[in-house]
């Protein structure tokens, strides 16, 4: 579930007219930026001799970026679950999604 106040807040209603592949591609793309920032923060923390306070600040910033990435994956998962519950076909897949 997206947290309120982020620039990427989207709901199923916003995306229901979009092909599932487009929605998933967008969310995976959106997840790439915070993961790249997270990697950079962690790499810089390891390279520089810093104080405990500096490490704490880096970890807090890393946690924020991780939360952003998790939001993207949550939205992607929600999209797939909604498509499955609506029994929507996945473009390029001629099989129908079957309910278990």
Backbone as a printed PyTorch tensor [residue, N CA C, xyz], in Angstrom:
tensor([[[  0.8520,  -1.1720,   0.0000],
         [  0.0000,   0.0000,   0.0000],
         [  0.8980,   1.2350,   0.0000]],

        [[  0.6880,   2.1800,  -0.9370],
         [  1.5300,   3.3750,  -0.9720],
         [  1.3080,   4.2370,   0.2590]],

        [[  2.3790,   4.8720,   0.6980],
         [  2.2490,   5.8320,   1.7860],
         [  1.7390,   7.1380,   1.2150]],

        [[  0.9590,   7.8560,   1.9900],
         [  0.4290,   9.1220,   1.4990],
         [  1.5350,  10.1570,   1.4370]],

        [[  1.3940,  11.0780,   0.5190],
         [  2.3250,  12.1820,   0.4290],
         [  3.5040,  11.9590,  -0.4920]],

        [[  3.6100,  10.7920,  -1.1330],
         [  4.7150,  10.5860,  -2.0560],
         [  4.2740,  10.9640,  -3.4550]],

        [[  5.2470,  11.3260,  -4.2650],
         [  4.9540,  11.7650,  -5.6290],
         [  4.4110,  10.6290,  -6.4780]],

        [[  4.6570,   9.3970,  -6.0790],
         [  4.2560,   8.2580,  -6.8890],
         [  3.0100,   7.5670,  -6.3670]],

        [[  2.2240,   8.2480,  -5.5350],
         [  0.9960,   7.6420,  -5.0340],
         [  0.0880,   7.3390,  -6.2120]],

        [[ -0.2620,   6.0850,  -6.3450],
         [ -1.1780,   5.6660,  -7.3880],
         [ -2.0810,   4.6190,  -6.7750]],

        [[ -3.2520,   4.4840,  -7.3130],
         [ -4.1710,   3.4690,  -6.8380],
         [ -4.5520,   2.5710,  -8.0060]],

        [[ -5.2090,   1.4850,  -7.6810],
         [ -5.6880,   0.5810,  -8.7250],
         [ -6.5920,   1.3300,  -9.6950]],

        [[ -7.4230,   2.2380,  -9.1930],
         [ -8.3230,   2.9950, -10.0650],
         [ -7.5420,   3.8130, -11.0860]],

        [[ -6.3680,   4.3250, -10.7000],
         [ -5.5470,   5.1030, -11.6310],
         [ -5.0200,   4.2300, -12.7600]],

        [[ -4.7980,   2.9580, -12.4830],
         [ -4.1160,   2.0790, -13.4260],
         [ -5.0150,   1.0500, -14.1020]],

        [[ -6.2840,   0.9760, -13.7400],
         [ -7.1000,  -0.1280, -14.2280],
         [ -7.2740,  -0.1330, -15.7390]],

        [[ -7.1130,   1.0140, -16.3950],
         [ -7.2410,   1.0490, -17.8530],
         [ -5.9160,   0.7990, -18.5570]],

        [[ -4.8490,   0.6550, -17.7900],
         [ -3.5250,   0.4180, -18.3570],
         [ -3.2680,  -1.0850, -18.4610]],

        [[ -2.5760,  -1.5250, -19.5190],
         [ -2.1880,  -2.9440, -19.5670],
         [ -1.3010,  -3.2640, -18.3660]],

        [[ -1.4710,  -4.4470, -17.8220],
         [ -0.7270,  -4.8330, -16.6300],
         [  0.7790,  -4.7510, -16.8710]],

        [[  1.2100,  -5.0730, -18.0870],
         [  2.6510,  -5.0110, -18.3730],
         [  3.1710,  -3.5850, -18.2760]],

        [[  2.3750,  -2.5960, -18.6720],
         [  2.7940,  -1.1930, -18.5560],
         [  2.9120,  -0.7720, -17.0990]],

        [[  1.9350,  -1.1790, -16.2990],
         [  1.9420,  -0.8210, -14.8760],
         [  3.1440,  -1.4570, -14.1900]],

        [[  3.3700,  -2.7310, -14.4520],
         [  4.5010,  -3.4190, -13.8300],
         [  5.8240,  -2.8240, -14.2770]],

        [[  5.9480,  -2.5120, -15.5530],
         [  7.1850,  -1.9120, -16.0550],
         [  7.4430,  -0.5630, -15.3880]],

        [[  6.3890,   0.2400, -15.2120],
         [  6.5520,   1.5450, -14.5660],
         [  6.9940,   1.3830, -13.1180]],

        [[  6.3580,   0.4720, -12.4010],
         [  6.6990,   0.2860, -10.9900],
         [  8.1120,  -0.2540, -10.8200]],

        [[  8.5320,  -1.1640, -11.6830],
         [  9.9090,  -1.6620, -11.5990],
         [ 10.9040,  -0.5470, -11.9230]],

        [[ 10.5720,   0.2820, -12.8870],
         [ 11.4320,   1.4270, -13.2080],
         [ 11.5050,   2.3860, -12.0210]],

        [[ 10.3500,   2.6440, -11.3890],
         [ 10.3200,   3.5370, -10.2290],
         [ 11.1440,   2.9790,  -9.0730]],

        [[ 11.2080,   1.6650,  -8.9470],
         [ 11.9760,   1.0420,  -7.8630],
         [ 13.4760,   1.1750,  -8.0830]],

        [[ 13.8930,   1.3510,  -9.3250],
         [ 15.3270,   1.3950,  -9.6220],
         [ 16.0220,   2.6050,  -8.9910]],

        [[ 15.3920,   3.7630,  -9.0010],
         [ 16.0530,   4.9580,  -8.4620],
         [ 16.3630,   4.8450,  -6.9720]],

        [[ 15.3910,   4.5140,  -6.1230],
         [ 15.7430,   4.4150,  -4.7010],
         [ 16.7460,   3.3050,  -4.4230]],

        [[ 16.7230,   2.2320,  -5.2050],
         [ 17.7070,   1.1720,  -4.9990],
         [ 19.1110,   1.6510,  -5.3670]],

        [[ 19.2220,   2.4600,  -6.4210],
         [ 20.5120,   3.0230,  -6.8070],
         [ 21.0200,   3.9900,  -5.7430]],

        [[ 20.1270,   4.8350,  -5.2260],
         [ 20.5050,   5.7740,  -4.1550],
         [ 20.9270,   4.9930,  -2.9120]],

        [[ 20.1930,   3.9570,  -2.5830],
         [ 20.5160,   3.1180,  -1.4320],
         [ 21.9120,   2.5180,  -1.5810]],

        [[ 22.1980,   1.9950,  -2.7460],
         [ 23.5210,   1.4270,  -2.9940],
         [ 24.6060,   2.4760,  -2.8090]],

        [[ 24.3970,   3.6710,  -3.3560],
         [ 25.3780,   4.7500,  -3.2200],
         [ 25.5850,   5.1650,  -1.7700]],

        [[ 24.5050,   5.2840,  -1.0220],
         [ 24.6190,   5.6530,   0.3910],
         [ 25.4480,   4.6320,   1.1700]],

        [[ 25.1820,   3.3660,   0.9230],
         [ 25.9010,   2.3210,   1.6390],
         [ 27.3790,   2.2660,   1.2270]],

        [[ 27.6370,   2.4350,  -0.0730],
         [ 29.0210,   2.4350,  -0.5430],
         [ 29.8050,   3.5950,   0.0520]],

        [[ 29.2160,   4.7900,   0.0590],
         [ 29.8980,   5.9530,   0.6300],
         [ 30.1310,   5.7880,   2.1270]],

        [[ 29.1850,   5.1780,   2.8020],
         [ 29.3440,   4.9580,   4.2380],
         [ 30.5360,   4.0550,   4.5220]],

        [[ 30.7630,   3.0800,   3.6540],
         [ 31.8790,   2.1600,   3.8580],
         [ 33.2270,   2.7690,   3.4840]],

        [[ 33.2240,   3.6890,   2.5350],
         [ 34.4820,   4.2740,   2.0530],
         [ 35.0550,   5.3310,   2.9890]],

        [[ 34.2190,   6.0690,   3.6120],
         [ 34.6730,   7.1970,   4.4270],
         [ 34.7120,   6.8240,   5.9010]],

        [[ 35.8300,   7.2080,   6.5710],
         [ 35.8770,   7.0590,   8.0200],
         [ 34.9910,   8.1360,   8.6140]],

        [[ 33.9040,   7.7330,   9.2390],
         [ 32.9270,   8.7030,   9.7090],
         [ 32.5520,   8.4180,  11.1490]],

        [[ 31.8880,   9.3810,  11.7280],
         [ 31.4390,   9.2470,  13.1130],
         [ 30.1970,   8.3730,  13.1890]],

        [[ 29.8540,   7.9730,  14.3900],
         [ 28.6470,   7.1830,  14.6190],
         [ 27.4200,   7.9610,  14.1460]],

        [[ 27.4000,   9.2680,  14.3920],
         [ 26.2640,  10.0980,  13.9590],
         [ 26.1330,  10.1000,  12.4340]],

        [[ 27.2840,  10.1680,  11.7470],
         [ 27.2550,  10.1380,  10.2840],
         [ 26.7070,   8.8070,   9.7730]],

        [[ 27.1570,   7.7150,  10.3930],
         [ 26.6390,   6.4040,   9.9980],
         [ 25.1420,   6.3140,  10.2590]],

        [[ 24.6990,   6.8350,  11.3890],
         [ 23.2710,   6.8200,  11.7130],
         [ 22.4850,   7.5960,  10.6520]],

        [[ 22.9840,   8.7610,  10.2620],
         [ 22.3090,   9.5480,   9.2230],
         [ 22.2450,   8.7980,   7.9080]],

        [[ 23.3450,   8.1220,   7.5500],
         [ 23.3510,   7.3360,   6.3100],
         [ 22.3510,   6.1930,   6.3810]],

        [[ 22.2920,   5.5390,   7.5250],
         [ 21.3450,   4.4350,   7.6760],
         [ 19.9020,   4.9190,   7.6220]],

        [[ 19.6270,   6.0680,   8.2160],
         [ 18.2700,   6.6180,   8.1530],
         [ 17.8910,   6.9640,   6.7160]],

        [[ 18.8210,   7.5790,   5.9720],
         [ 18.5570,   7.8990,   4.5670],
         [ 18.3850,   6.6160,   3.7550]],

        [[ 19.1810,   5.5910,   4.0620],
         [ 19.0670,   4.3170,   3.3620],
         [ 17.7060,   3.6810,   3.6240]],

        [[ 17.2400,   3.7630,   4.8490],
         [ 15.9300,   3.2050,   5.1820],
         [ 14.8120,   3.9170,   4.4230]],

        [[ 14.9140,   5.2180,   4.2440],
         [ 13.9150,   5.9690,   3.4750],
         [ 13.8880,   5.4940,   2.0210]],

        [[ 15.0720,   5.2930,   1.4470],
         [ 15.1410,   4.8360,   0.0590],
         [ 14.6020,   3.4070,  -0.0720]],

        [[ 14.8910,   2.5810,   0.9030],
         [ 14.3800,   1.2210,   0.8910],
         [ 12.8490,   1.2290,   0.9650]],

        [[ 12.2910,   2.1120,   1.7710],
         [ 10.8310,   2.2330,   1.8810],
         [ 10.2280,   2.6430,   0.5340]],

        [[ 10.8770,   3.5660,  -0.1610],
         [ 10.3900,   3.9740,  -1.4910],
         [ 10.3700,   2.7970,  -2.4540]],

        [[ 11.4390,   1.9920,  -2.4470],
         [ 11.4950,   0.8260,  -3.3340],
         [ 10.4130,  -0.1800,  -2.9580]],

        [[ 10.2150,  -0.3860,  -1.6690],
         [  9.1930,  -1.3260,  -1.2170],
         [  7.8030,  -0.8850,  -1.6600]],

        [[  7.5400,   0.4140,  -1.6670],
         [  6.2500,   0.9200,  -2.1340],
         [  6.0140,   0.5370,  -3.5880]],

        [[  7.0470,   0.6410,  -4.4080],
         [  6.9140,   0.2730,  -5.8200],
         [  6.5860,  -1.2090,  -5.9700]],

        [[  7.2820,  -2.0480,  -5.2210],
         [  7.0090,  -3.4800,  -5.2880],
         [  5.6270,  -3.8010,  -4.7380]],

        [[  5.1870,  -3.0890,  -3.7080],
         [  3.8310,  -3.2860,  -3.1800],
         [  2.7850,  -2.9460,  -4.2350]],

        [[  2.9910,  -1.8330,  -4.9600],
         [  2.0340,  -1.4570,  -6.0030],
         [  2.0360,  -2.4780,  -7.1380]],

        [[  3.2020,  -3.0020,  -7.4850],
         [  3.2800,  -4.0200,  -8.5340],
         [  2.5450,  -5.2830,  -8.0890]],

        [[  2.7660,  -5.7010,  -6.8440],
         [  2.0880,  -6.8880,  -6.3200],
         [  0.5800,  -6.6700,  -6.2950]],

        [[  0.1430,  -5.4820,  -5.8650],
         [ -1.2890,  -5.1710,  -5.8350],
         [ -1.8830,  -5.2470,  -7.2360]],

        [[ -1.1610,  -4.7610,  -8.2190],
         [ -1.6410,  -4.7980,  -9.6010],
         [ -1.8380,  -6.2310, -10.0680]],

        [[ -0.8760,  -7.0850,  -9.7710],
         [ -0.9890,  -8.4890, -10.1770],
         [ -2.1470,  -9.1710,  -9.4520]],

        [[ -2.2730,  -8.9310,  -8.1560],
         [ -3.3660,  -9.5550,  -7.4030],
         [ -4.7320,  -9.0970,  -7.8930]],

        [[ -4.8430,  -7.8050,  -8.1930],
         [ -6.1310,  -7.3030,  -8.7030],
         [ -6.4420,  -7.9020, -10.0670]],

        [[ -5.4180,  -8.0100, -10.9150],
         [ -5.6350,  -8.6010, -12.2370],
         [ -6.0400, -10.0590, -12.0990]],

        [[ -5.4160, -10.7720, -11.1750],
         [ -5.7780, -12.1740, -10.9670],
         [ -7.2020, -12.3080, -10.4500]],

        [[ -7.5780, -11.4510,  -9.5110],
         [ -8.9250, -11.5550,  -8.9450],
         [ -9.9870, -11.1760,  -9.9670]],

        [[ -9.6340, -10.3270, -10.9170],
         [-10.5740,  -9.9480, -11.9710],
         [-10.4940, -10.9100, -13.1470]],

        [[ -9.5750, -11.8730, -13.0600],
         [ -9.3670, -12.8600, -14.1280],
         [ -9.0730, -12.1780, -15.4550]],

        [[ -8.2460, -11.1370, -15.4030],
         [ -7.8490, -10.4450, -16.6200],
         [ -6.7160, -11.1950, -17.2900]],

        [[ -6.7350, -11.3140, -18.6090],
         [ -5.6150, -11.9660, -19.2840],
         [ -4.3810, -11.0620, -19.2510]],

        [[ -3.2500, -11.6770, -19.2080],
         [ -1.9920, -10.9300, -19.2770],
         [ -1.6380, -10.7960, -20.7450]],

        [[ -1.4420,  -9.5640, -21.2620],
         [ -1.1100,  -9.3900, -22.6760],
         [  0.0880, -10.2500, -23.0550]],

        [[ -0.0320, -10.9240, -24.2060],
         [  1.0380, -11.7870, -24.6670],
         [  0.9030, -13.2090, -24.1210]],

        [[  0.0200, -13.4220, -23.1960],
         [ -0.2120, -14.7370, -22.6210],
         [ -1.6220, -15.1370, -23.0030]],

        [[ -1.7570, -16.0920, -23.8840],
         [ -3.0690, -16.4660, -24.4110],
         [ -3.8970, -17.2340, -23.3910]],

        [[ -3.2560, -17.7090, -22.3260],
         [ -4.0010, -18.4330, -21.3060],
         [ -4.7360, -17.4370, -20.4150]],

        [[ -5.8660, -17.8160, -19.9100],
         [ -6.5840, -17.0090, -18.9290],
         [ -6.0370, -17.3350, -17.5520]],

        [[ -6.0430, -16.3660, -16.6900],
         [ -5.6340, -16.6080, -15.3110],
         [ -6.7310, -17.4210, -14.6590]],

        [[ -6.3430, -18.5380, -14.0570],
         [ -7.3210, -19.4120, -13.4290],
         [ -7.3350, -19.1780, -11.9320]],

        [[ -8.5370, -19.1690, -11.3790],
         [ -8.6830, -19.0370,  -9.9240],
         [ -8.4230, -20.3890,  -9.2920]],

        [[ -7.7390, -20.3810,  -8.1830],
         [ -7.4270, -21.6370,  -7.4840],
         [ -8.4060, -21.8340,  -6.3600]]])
